[in-house]
Amino acid sequence: MLLPVPDNELDEVYDYSCDYYKSIGIAVNCNDRSDYLDYIEKCKNKGFTYDIQSSDEKNDGLCYSSFFSSYNKDGVYLLIAYDDGDYYDKNYFITIKEPVTCNLIWEKGHRAEIIPQPNVSTGFINSDDGLFEASVSNMSHNDFLEYMDLCSKKFNVQFEKVDVSESDYSEEEYKAYIDELDGTLFISYMGFNNVKIRCI
């Protein structure tokens, strides 16, 4: 099996698959935060040790809000999130997603006509109706920085680094307001040569 079976009771299983990749989410009931930490170690033993990201914050000194994300050698993405707030049962949530392998088609829509197309062959545009969001793969960290520099020169702006605690599970993220897009452009390195491009 790709993932270890949790020792705790499964609550719900969700199918997040789309035309571009397969993905599932699993909610797991647990006794306390130690169950979440134990499961992370089991996933590491299964090979999820590439480009690890994690956060462990104690909100208002009362409860934990934590996450762990990583990839295995085949580029399968794993996210485990835990929150022990007072208003619901303690649980951790597992998301697993296969790598994106489809051919990138940069359709000229609303904002895609203005945002430069990355020089990669795999990925997809998830949305270009109000919100623009694209995910691309096989884009090295150096290519990610070069793409940001391309956007900076095209739009004559300086990108600001986003605090990791405020980003959406990304390893590195930058943003800049773009007049031509009438919105803020985010370029995020998600780890393992995966990049997300958003404009809101």
Buried (B, 14 or more C-beta within 10 A) or exposed (E): EEBBEBEBEEEEEEEEEEEBBEBBBBBBBBEEBEBBBBBBEBBBEBBBEBBBBEEEEEEEEEBBBBBBBBBBEEBBBBBBBBBBEEEEEBBBBBBBBBBBEEEBEBEEBBBBEBBBBBEBEBBBBBBBEEEBBBBBBBBEBEBBBBBBEEBBEEBEBEBEEBEEEEBEBBBBBBBBEBEEBEBEBBBBBBBBBBBBBBBE
